[in-house]
Amino acid sequence: MTRRSAAPLKARHSAIPAFAGALAAAAYLLGAIVFSVASKGGFPAPAMASADSSGQHQGVRVTRARNLDSLDPVPVSAVADALAAPIDVAASNMSPVVIAPADRPAPAPRRPRIAIVIDDVGLDIAAAERVLALPVALTVAILPYADASAELAALARMSGHDVMLHMPMEPVGLADPGPNALRIGLSDADLQARMRWAMARVPGAIGLNNHMGSRFTTDPRALRVALSAISHDNPLFLDSLTTAESRGRAVAAGLGLRALERDIFLDHDLDAGSIEARLAEAVDLAGQDGYAVVIGHPHALTLETLETWLASPAAQGIDFVTTTTLSDAVLASEPGLQASAIQASGGQASGIQASVIEAVNRGAE
């Protein structure tokens, strides 16, 4: 008996949720139909809130939710048409909310930048340590024939400085540039072998500048042969401009290298007043052009003057950067820099400052 009466009882109770589910599905379908018809413009869109009256941010449109209970009955034919037609979202009044961008502060003006390069590092260990202790980012140009060249290069990198090969090159006159210098009379194989030897002596060097070289840097062919031996490493070439006739920057740019030129020699005249005057010129030049490249040497007077000046108010408005940082910034801000160097008359490096020409005419080496 229990089993025979259980089946009709179960059927009666299961019909209730089935009927409720069908009713919910029908309500859901009716809601979808109404939304489709409204999207097609079948019903008038509710008024948009006014930015002036509602306190909303100007330029922001707010779409209010529709009250489906207040809508008029929909004819069956309209329902059929709505089911057959796709919903045109672009024709609806549901516009996206657009938020006005917030005001951004104007970027701060860029401070003048100075790249300090100290040449001839390596032969005097105590002087080299004093150079590395200077409290600003700088570039240390190390002679390849110094016994401690590799150790000093490692210490300089650990101190956050750029390391550069200070490559001996043939000067005008009888001065000796040092062992394995680049000379115009050497064969192409010898030039390239000396170039690779020197770079290997200063591990981690980001590039090179010339030690002496007032004769060698005027010969585009010899320069091109020497630099091509290391051009695959994309080194930076800093032309020390020991002569106004140098082709260094033009040749380096022609090989696709990054290239800079020296602007001011700090200590051609080894006098404290003269060094301070050159530093003042560097500040003025950086203020005019945005940057300046200055070269000094590890003389005790030069380092003492630099230490004092760097702690003075005159140096506080300057960003001191490495040559790598400066070359990246210059090439980014002056896209035509390399092209102008290559196209310079006769391969002559372009943009030589008047102060540079004056310095080299005094025989700066």
C-alpha positions as CSV (number, residue, x, y, z in Angstrom):
1,M,0.0,0.0,0.0
2,T,2.7,2.4,0.9
3,R,4.6,1.8,-2.3
4,R,1.4,2.1,-4.5
5,S,0.3,5.4,-3.0
6,A,3.8,7.0,-3.0
7,A,3.9,7.4,-6.7
8,P,0.9,9.7,-7.1
9,L,1.9,11.7,-4.1
10,K,5.4,12.3,-5.5
11,A,4.0,13.3,-8.9
12,R,1.7,15.9,-7.3
13,H,4.6,17.5,-5.4
14,S,7.1,17.5,-8.3
15,A,4.6,19.4,-10.6
16,I,4.9,22.5,-8.3
17,P,8.6,23.3,-8.8
18,A,8.3,22.4,-12.5
19,F,5.5,24.9,-13.0
20,A,7.4,27.6,-11.0
21,G,10.5,27.0,-13.2
22,A,8.4,27.4,-16.3
23,L,6.9,30.6,-15.0
24,A,10.4,32.0,-14.2
25,A,11.7,31.2,-17.6
26,A,8.7,32.9,-19.2
27,A,9.3,36.0,-17.1
28,Y,13.0,36.0,-18.1
29,L,12.1,35.7,-21.8
30,L,9.6,38.6,-21.5
31,G,12.2,40.8,-19.9
32,A,14.7,40.0,-22.7
33,I,12.0,40.9,-25.3
34,V,11.2,44.1,-23.6
35,F,14.9,45.1,-23.4
36,S,15.3,44.3,-27.2
37,V,12.3,46.4,-28.2
38,A,13.5,49.3,-26.0
39,S,17.0,49.1,-27.5
40,K,15.5,49.4,-31.0
41,G,13.8,52.6,-29.9
42,G,10.4,51.0,-29.3
43,F,10.0,52.9,-26.0
44,P,11.0,56.5,-25.2
45,A,14.3,56.6,-23.4
46,P,14.3,58.1,-19.9
47,A,15.7,61.5,-19.5
48,M,19.5,61.8,-18.9
49,A,20.7,63.4,-15.7
50,S,21.9,67.0,-16.3
51,A,25.5,67.7,-15.3
52,D,24.4,71.1,-14.0
53,S,21.4,69.9,-12.0
54,S,22.6,66.6,-10.7
55,G,26.0,67.6,-9.5
56,Q,27.7,65.1,-11.8
57,H,31.2,65.9,-13.2
58,Q,30.8,67.9,-16.4
59,G,31.1,65.7,-19.4
60,V,29.9,62.5,-17.6
61,R,26.7,60.9,-18.8
62,V,24.9,58.6,-16.3
63,T,22.4,56.0,-17.6
64,R,19.6,55.3,-15.2
65,A,18.2,51.7,-14.7
66,R,14.8,51.2,-16.4
67,N,11.7,50.2,-14.3
68,L,10.2,47.4,-16.2
69,D,6.9,47.4,-14.2
70,S,6.0,50.8,-15.5
71,L,6.1,49.8,-19.2
72,D,3.0,49.6,-21.4
73,P,1.9,46.1,-22.7
74,V,3.8,45.0,-25.8
75,P,1.8,43.7,-28.8
76,V,2.5,40.2,-29.9
77,S,3.6,41.3,-33.4
78,A,6.2,43.7,-31.8
79,V,7.5,40.8,-29.7
80,A,7.9,38.6,-32.8
81,D,9.7,41.4,-34.7
82,A,12.0,42.0,-31.7
83,L,13.0,38.3,-31.5
84,A,13.9,38.3,-35.2
85,A,15.9,41.5,-35.2
86,P,19.5,41.8,-33.8
87,I,20.1,44.2,-31.0
88,D,21.7,47.4,-32.3
89,V,23.9,48.5,-29.3
90,A,25.1,51.6,-31.2
91,A,21.4,52.8,-31.6
92,S,20.6,52.4,-27.9
93,N,20.9,55.2,-25.3
94,M,23.3,53.3,-23.1
95,S,26.3,55.5,-23.8
96,P,29.6,54.6,-22.2
97,V,30.6,56.6,-19.2
98,V,33.5,59.0,-20.0
99,I,35.7,60.2,-17.2
100,A,37.5,63.5,-17.8
101,P,41.3,63.1,-17.3
102,A,42.6,64.6,-14.1
103,D,44.9,67.6,-14.4
104,R,48.5,66.7,-14.5
105,P,51.3,68.9,-13.1
106,A,53.7,70.3,-15.6
107,P,57.0,68.3,-15.7
108,A,59.9,69.9,-13.8
109,P,62.5,71.6,-15.9
110,R,65.5,69.4,-16.5
111,R,68.7,70.4,-14.7
112,P,71.9,70.9,-16.6
113,R,74.1,67.8,-16.8
114,I,77.9,67.6,-16.6
115,A,79.9,64.5,-17.4
116,I,83.3,64.6,-15.6
117,V,86.0,62.4,-17.2
118,I,89.3,61.8,-15.4
119,D,92.0,60.7,-17.8
120,D,95.4,59.0,-17.2
121,V,94.2,56.8,-14.3
122,G,96.2,53.8,-13.4
123,L,99.9,54.7,-12.9
124,D,99.3,56.3,-9.4
125,I,97.2,54.0,-7.2
126,A,96.7,56.6,-4.4
127,A,95.5,59.2,-7.0
128,A,93.2,56.6,-8.5
129,E,91.6,55.8,-5.2
130,R,91.1,59.5,-4.6
131,V,89.3,59.8,-8.0
132,L,87.0,56.9,-7.2
133,A,86.1,58.6,-3.9
134,L,84.7,61.7,-5.5
135,P,81.1,62.0,-4.4
136,V,79.5,62.2,-7.9
137,A,79.0,59.8,-10.9
138,L,81.9,60.2,-13.3
139,T,83.9,58.4,-15.9
140,V,87.3,56.9,-15.2
141,A,89.6,56.6,-18.2
142,I,92.3,54.0,-17.5
143,L,95.6,53.6,-19.3
144,P,95.8,50.0,-20.7
145,Y,99.5,49.6,-19.9
146,A,99.1,50.3,-16.2
147,D,99.8,47.3,-14.0
148,A,96.7,47.7,-12.0
149,S,94.4,48.5,-14.9
150,A,92.1,45.5,-14.4
151,E,91.8,45.9,-10.6
152,L,91.1,49.6,-10.9
153,A,88.5,49.0,-13.5
154,A,86.7,46.6,-11.2
155,L,86.8,49.1,-8.3
156,A,85.5,51.9,-10.5
157,R,82.5,49.8,-11.6
158,M,81.8,48.8,-8.0
159,S,81.7,52.5,-7.1
160,G,79.1,53.1,-9.8
161,H,81.4,54.9,-12.2
162,D,81.8,54.4,-15.9
163,V,85.1,52.7,-17.0
164,M,86.7,53.8,-20.2
165,L,89.8,52.8,-22.0
166,H,92.3,55.7,-22.3
167,M,93.8,54.6,-25.6
168,P,97.3,55.8,-26.5
169,M,97.5,57.4,-29.9
170,E,100.2,59.1,-31.9
171,P,100.6,62.8,-31.2
172,V,102.1,65.6,-33.2
173,G,105.6,66.1,-32.1
174,L,108.0,63.8,-30.2
175,A,105.9,63.1,-27.0
176,D,105.7,59.4,-26.1
177,P,102.1,58.2,-25.8
178,G,103.1,54.9,-24.2
179,P,103.4,51.2,-25.2
180,N,101.4,49.8,-28.0
181,A,100.1,53.2,-29.1
182,L,98.1,53.5,-32.3
183,R,100.3,55.0,-35.0
184,I,99.5,56.0,-38.6
185,G,102.4,53.9,-40.1
186,L,101.2,50.6,-38.6
187,S,99.6,47.9,-40.8
188,D,95.8,47.3,-40.5
189,A,96.5,44.0,-38.7
190,D,98.7,45.7,-36.1
191,L,96.3,48.6,-35.5
192,Q,93.4,46.1,-34.9
193,A,95.6,43.8,-32.7
194,R,96.7,46.8,-30.5
195,M,93.1,48.0,-30.2
196,R,91.9,44.6,-29.1
197,W,94.8,44.2,-26.6
198,A,94.1,47.5,-25.0
199,M,90.3,46.8,-24.6
200,A,91.1,43.5,-23.0
201,R,93.4,45.2,-20.5
202,V,90.5,47.3,-19.2
203,P,87.7,44.8,-18.6
204,G,84.2,46.2,-18.5
205,A,85.1,49.4,-20.4
206,I,82.1,51.0,-22.0
207,G,84.2,52.5,-24.7
208,L,87.3,54.6,-25.1
209,N,88.8,58.1,-25.5
210,N,92.2,59.1,-27.0
211,H,95.3,59.6,-24.9
212,M,97.2,62.2,-26.9
213,G,96.4,61.4,-30.6
214,S,96.6,64.8,-32.1
215,R,98.1,63.2,-35.3
216,F,96.3,59.9,-35.3
217,T,92.8,61.3,-34.9
218,T,93.3,63.4,-38.1
219,D,93.6,60.3,-40.2
220,P,90.1,58.9,-41.0
221,R,91.4,55.7,-42.6
222,A,93.6,54.7,-39.6
223,L,90.8,55.6,-37.1
224,R,88.3,53.5,-39.1
225,V,90.6,50.5,-39.2
226,A,91.3,50.7,-35.4
227,L,87.7,51.2,-34.3
228,S,86.3,48.6,-36.6
229,A,88.2,46.0,-34.5
230,I,85.8,46.6,-31.6
231,S,82.8,48.1,-33.3
232,H,80.7,44.9,-32.8
233,D,80.7,45.6,-29.1
234,N,79.0,49.0,-29.7
235,P,81.5,51.0,-27.7
236,L,81.2,54.7,-26.9
237,F,83.9,56.9,-28.5
238,L,84.7,60.1,-26.7
239,D,86.9,62.4,-28.8
240,S,89.2,64.2,-26.4
241,L,89.7,66.8,-29.2
242,T,93.4,67.2,-28.7
243,T,93.3,68.9,-32.1
244,A,90.6,70.9,-33.9
245,E,91.3,68.7,-37.0
246,S,90.1,65.5,-35.3
247,R,87.9,63.2,-37.3
248,G,87.2,61.0,-34.3
249,R,83.5,61.7,-33.9
250,A,82.7,61.5,-37.6
251,V,84.5,58.2,-38.0
252,A,82.9,56.7,-34.9
253,A,79.4,57.8,-36.0
254,G,80.1,56.4,-39.5
255,L,80.8,53.0,-37.9
256,G,77.5,53.2,-36.0
257,L,79.2,53.9,-32.6
258,R,77.9,56.2,-29.9
259,A,80.0,59.3,-30.1
260,L,80.6,62.4,-27.9
261,E,83.2,65.2,-27.9
262,R,85.0,66.9,-25.0
263,D,84.0,70.4,-24.3
264,I,86.4,71.7,-21.7
265,F,89.8,70.7,-20.4
266,L,89.8,71.5,-16.7
267,D,93.5,71.5,-15.9
268,H,95.4,72.4,-19.1
269,D,96.7,75.3,-16.9
270,L,97.5,73.6,-13.6
271,D,96.4,76.4,-11.4
272,A,93.5,76.4,-8.9
273,G,92.0,79.7,-10.1
274,S,92.2,78.4,-13.7
275,I,90.5,75.1,-12.8
276,E,87.7,77.0,-11.0
277,A,87.3,79.2,-14.1
278,R,87.0,76.1,-16.3
279,L,84.4,74.6,-14.0
280,A,82.4,77.9,-14.2
281,E,82.6,77.7,-18.0
282,A,81.3,74.1,-17.8
283,V,78.3,75.2,-15.7
284,D,77.5,78.0,-18.2
285,L,77.8,75.7,-21.2
286,A,75.6,73.1,-19.5
287,G,73.0,75.8,-18.7
288,Q,73.0,76.9,-22.4
289,D,73.1,73.5,-24.2
290,G,71.8,71.2,-21.5
291,Y,75.1,69.4,-20.9
292,A,78.9,69.6,-21.0
293,V,81.7,67.1,-21.1
294,V,84.8,68.1,-19.1
295,I,88.1,66.2,-18.9
296,G,90.6,66.5,-16.0
297,H,93.5,64.5,-14.8
298,P,94.4,62.9,-11.5
299,H,96.7,65.7,-10.4
300,A,96.6,66.5,-6.7
301,L,95.6,70.1,-7.3
302,T,92.9,69.1,-9.8
303,L,91.4,66.6,-7.3
304,E,91.6,69.0,-4.4
305,T,89.9,71.8,-6.4
306,L,87.2,69.4,-7.6
307,E,86.5,68.1,-4.0
308,T,86.1,71.7,-2.8
309,W,84.0,72.8,-5.7
310,L,81.6,69.8,-5.7
311,A,80.7,70.7,-2.1
312,S,80.1,74.4,-2.9
313,P,76.7,76.0,-3.9
314,A,78.0,76.4,-7.5
315,A,77.7,72.6,-8.0
316,Q,74.3,72.1,-6.3
317,G,72.1,72.8,-9.4
318,I,73.9,70.3,-11.6
319,D,73.3,66.6,-12.4
320,F,76.6,64.8,-12.6
321,V,76.3,61.9,-14.9
322,T,78.4,59.2,-16.5
323,T,79.2,59.3,-20.2
324,T,76.9,56.4,-20.9
325,T,74.0,58.2,-19.3
326,L,74.8,61.4,-21.2
327,S,75.3,59.7,-24.6
328,D,71.9,57.9,-24.3
329,A,70.2,61.2,-23.4
330,V,71.9,63.2,-26.1
331,L,71.1,60.7,-28.8
332,A,67.5,60.5,-27.7
333,S,67.1,64.3,-27.7
334,E,69.1,64.9,-30.8
335,P,68.2,62.2,-33.3
336,G,70.2,63.9,-36.1
337,L,73.4,64.0,-34.1
338,Q,75.1,61.0,-35.7
339,A,73.9,62.0,-39.2
340,S,75.3,65.5,-38.8
341,A,78.7,64.1,-37.7
342,I,78.9,61.8,-40.7
343,Q,77.9,64.5,-43.1
344,A,80.2,67.1,-41.7
345,S,82.5,68.6,-44.3
346,G,85.4,66.3,-45.2
347,G,84.5,64.0,-42.3
348,Q,85.1,66.9,-39.9
349,A,83.2,66.4,-36.6
350,S,80.5,69.0,-36.3
351,G,79.4,71.2,-33.5
352,I,82.8,72.0,-32.0
353,Q,82.3,74.6,-29.4
354,A,84.3,77.9,-29.5
355,S,85.8,77.1,-26.1
356,V,87.1,73.8,-27.5
357,I,88.8,75.4,-30.4
358,E,90.4,78.0,-28.2
359,A,91.7,75.2,-25.9
360,V,93.2,73.1,-28.6
361,N,94.8,76.1,-30.3
362,R,96.7,76.5,-27.0
363,G,98.1,73.1,-27.7
364,A,96.0,71.0,-25.2
365,E,97.2,67.5,-25.4
